[in-house]
């Protein structure tokens, strides 16, 4: 009796370098086209992102320029006469920039600003913005270059000078009235010597910095609007 015919067992042939080469030869063109399209897509995406970033950056700069004129022009335009300056005006500006500041501290700062701005013919808005950018109204602020207090007065540069006369130790600059008195004297001197607010601020900061002026302008815009 003849049994059912058994199916032959398929024997899997091992691949060969020649066989692999035939496969690559047949598909190489497709792979090149595929990678070319992927590369082109990557270039388009990268160029689009770069263009969007540039557009966003230019838009931000244009918006800032539209909202805020040059710092010097705005300060001159919005500067109040010393007769019309009040504690509430200055206090309100300080609290708008730093809402978490203790009100009693803010009141002392505003009183010192008014006193010194009247005496030295400085814009209170300029001093408020500088103080905010320099220290955030932190009277205990100390930089790694030993700039001290609210207006970040550099002790080594001004110690012993007529500008900060009467300050015996560096600790004196942590006092609100003393720091603002010394800081506004320095600012007035540098503006007078520079011939403009912009040049005076450059000297106060130590270098011409567009970023520093931008921070000042943003602070001023916050106060005004």
C-alpha positions as CSV (number, residue, x, y, z in Angstrom):
1,X,0.0,0.0,0.0
2,X,1.4,3.3,-1.1
3,X,1.4,6.0,1.6
4,X,0.6,9.7,1.1
5,X,3.2,11.5,-0.8
6,X,5.4,13.5,1.6
7,X,6.1,17.1,0.7
8,X,9.7,18.0,0.2
9,X,11.3,19.9,3.0
10,X,12.3,23.4,1.8
11,X,15.9,24.1,2.4
12,X,16.6,27.8,3.0
13,X,19.6,28.8,1.1
14,X,22.1,31.0,2.8
15,X,22.6,34.5,1.3
16,X,25.6,35.4,-0.6
17,X,27.5,38.6,-1.3
18,X,26.4,38.3,-4.9
19,X,22.8,37.9,-4.0
20,X,23.0,41.0,-1.7
21,X,24.7,43.0,-4.5
22,X,21.8,42.1,-6.8
23,X,19.3,43.4,-4.2
24,X,21.2,46.6,-3.7
25,X,21.6,47.1,-7.5
26,X,17.8,46.7,-7.9
27,X,16.9,49.1,-5.1
28,X,19.8,51.5,-5.0
29,X,18.0,54.0,-7.3
30,X,14.9,54.0,-5.1
31,X,17.0,54.5,-1.9
32,X,18.9,57.4,-3.5
33,X,15.6,59.1,-4.5
34,X,14.1,58.5,-1.1
35,X,17.0,59.9,0.8
36,X,17.2,62.9,-1.6
37,X,13.6,63.7,-0.9
38,X,14.2,63.4,2.8
39,X,17.2,65.7,2.6
40,X,15.3,68.2,0.6
41,X,12.4,68.1,3.1
42,X,14.9,68.7,5.9
43,X,16.3,71.7,4.1
44,X,12.9,73.2,3.5
45,X,11.9,72.7,7.2
46,X,15.2,74.2,8.4
47,X,14.9,77.2,6.1
48,X,11.2,77.7,7.1
49,X,12.1,77.7,10.9
50,X,15.0,80.1,10.3
51,X,12.7,82.4,8.4
52,X,10.1,82.3,11.1
53,X,12.6,82.9,13.8
54,X,14.0,85.9,11.9
55,X,10.5,87.2,11.2
56,X,9.5,86.8,14.9
57,X,12.7,88.6,16.0
58,X,12.2,91.5,13.6
59,X,8.6,91.8,14.6
60,X,9.5,92.0,18.3
61,X,12.1,94.7,17.6
62,X,9.7,96.7,15.5
63,X,7.0,96.4,18.1
64,X,9.4,97.6,20.8
65,X,10.6,100.5,18.6
66,X,7.0,101.5,17.9
67,X,6.0,101.4,21.6
68,X,9.1,103.0,23.0
69,X,11.1,105.8,21.4
70,X,14.8,106.2,22.3
71,X,15.2,106.2,26.1
72,X,16.6,109.7,26.2
73,X,13.6,111.1,24.2
74,X,11.0,109.4,26.4
75,X,12.6,110.4,29.6
76,X,12.8,114.1,28.5
77,X,9.2,113.9,27.2
78,X,7.7,112.3,30.3
79,X,9.8,114.0,32.9
80,X,7.6,115.7,35.5
81,X,8.6,119.1,36.9
82,X,10.0,118.8,40.5
83,X,7.0,120.9,41.8
84,X,4.5,118.3,40.5
85,X,6.3,115.2,41.7
86,X,4.6,113.3,44.5
87,X,5.3,110.3,46.7
88,X,2.3,108.5,45.2
89,X,3.6,108.9,41.6
90,X,7.0,107.5,42.4
91,X,5.7,104.9,44.8
92,X,3.2,103.7,42.2
93,X,5.9,103.3,39.6
94,X,8.1,101.3,42.0
95,X,5.3,99.0,43.0
96,X,4.3,98.5,39.4
97,X,7.7,97.2,38.5
98,X,8.1,95.2,41.8
99,X,4.7,94.4,43.2
100,X,6.1,92.1,45.9
101,X,8.3,94.8,47.4
102,X,7.5,95.7,51.0
103,X,5.5,98.9,51.0
104,X,7.5,100.6,53.8
105,X,10.7,99.9,51.9
106,X,9.2,101.2,48.7
107,X,8.1,104.4,50.5
108,X,11.6,105.0,51.8
109,X,13.0,104.4,48.3
110,X,10.5,106.8,46.7
111,X,11.3,109.6,49.3
112,X,15.0,109.2,48.6
113,X,14.4,109.3,44.9
114,X,12.4,112.5,45.1
115,X,14.9,114.2,47.4
116,X,17.9,113.4,45.2
117,X,16.2,114.0,41.8
118,X,15.1,117.5,42.9
119,X,18.6,118.3,44.2
120,X,20.4,116.9,41.2
121,X,17.9,117.7,38.4
122,X,17.5,114.1,37.4
123,X,14.4,112.3,36.0
124,X,12.8,110.2,38.7
125,X,11.7,107.7,35.9
126,X,15.3,107.3,34.8
127,X,16.4,106.6,38.4
128,X,13.6,104.2,39.0
129,X,14.3,102.2,35.8
130,X,18.0,102.1,36.5
131,X,17.4,100.9,40.0
132,X,15.0,98.2,38.8
133,X,17.4,96.9,36.1
134,X,20.4,97.1,38.4
135,X,19.0,95.4,41.5
136,X,15.3,94.8,41.2
137,X,14.9,97.2,44.2
138,X,16.9,94.8,46.4
139,X,18.8,97.0,48.9
140,X,21.1,94.1,49.9
141,X,22.0,93.1,46.3
142,X,25.8,92.5,45.9
143,X,27.4,91.6,42.6
144,X,30.5,89.4,42.1
145,X,32.3,92.7,41.3
146,X,31.2,94.2,44.6
147,X,28.6,96.5,43.2
148,X,26.4,97.3,46.2
149,X,22.8,98.0,47.0
150,X,19.8,99.4,45.1
151,X,21.9,101.3,42.5
152,X,24.8,98.8,42.5
153,X,27.4,101.4,43.4
154,X,30.9,100.0,42.7
155,X,32.7,100.6,46.0
156,X,36.3,100.2,44.7
157,X,35.7,102.8,42.0
158,X,34.1,105.5,44.1
159,X,35.4,104.9,47.6
160,X,37.1,108.1,48.9
161,X,35.8,110.3,46.0
162,X,33.9,113.5,46.5
163,X,30.9,111.8,44.9
164,X,30.4,109.4,47.7
165,X,32.0,111.5,50.5
166,X,31.1,110.5,54.0
167,X,30.7,106.8,53.4
168,X,33.3,105.3,55.7
169,X,32.7,101.6,55.0
170,X,31.2,99.5,52.2
171,X,28.3,98.6,54.6
172,X,27.1,102.2,54.3
173,X,26.0,101.5,50.7
174,X,23.4,99.0,52.0
175,X,21.5,101.9,53.5
176,X,18.7,103.1,51.2
177,X,19.2,106.9,51.5
178,X,23.0,106.6,51.3
179,X,23.0,104.3,48.3
180,X,20.6,106.5,46.4
181,X,22.4,109.6,47.3
182,X,25.7,108.2,46.1
183,X,24.2,106.4,43.0
184,X,22.3,109.5,41.7
185,X,25.5,111.6,42.2
186,X,27.4,109.1,40.1
187,X,24.7,109.0,37.4
188,X,24.5,112.8,37.2
189,X,28.2,113.1,36.9
190,X,28.4,110.5,34.1
191,X,25.5,112.0,32.2
192,X,27.0,115.5,32.4
193,X,30.4,114.3,31.3
194,X,29.0,112.1,28.5
195,X,26.7,114.8,27.2
196,X,23.6,112.5,27.0
197,X,21.6,110.1,29.0
198,X,22.6,107.2,26.7
199,X,26.3,107.9,27.1
200,X,25.9,108.4,30.8
201,X,24.1,105.0,31.1
202,X,26.9,103.4,29.1
203,X,29.4,104.7,31.5
204,X,27.3,103.7,34.5
205,X,27.0,100.1,33.2
206,X,30.7,100.0,32.2
207,X,30.2,99.3,28.5
208,X,27.9,100.3,25.6
209,X,25.2,97.6,25.7
210,X,22.0,97.5,23.6
211,X,20.6,94.9,25.9
212,X,21.0,97.2,28.9
213,X,19.2,100.0,27.1
214,X,16.5,97.6,26.0
215,X,15.9,96.5,29.7
216,X,15.7,100.2,30.6
217,X,13.2,100.9,27.9
218,X,11.1,97.9,28.8
219,X,11.0,99.1,32.5
220,X,10.0,102.6,31.4
221,X,7.3,101.2,29.1
222,X,5.9,99.1,32.1
223,X,5.7,102.3,34.2
224,X,4.0,104.4,31.5
225,X,1.5,101.9,30.2
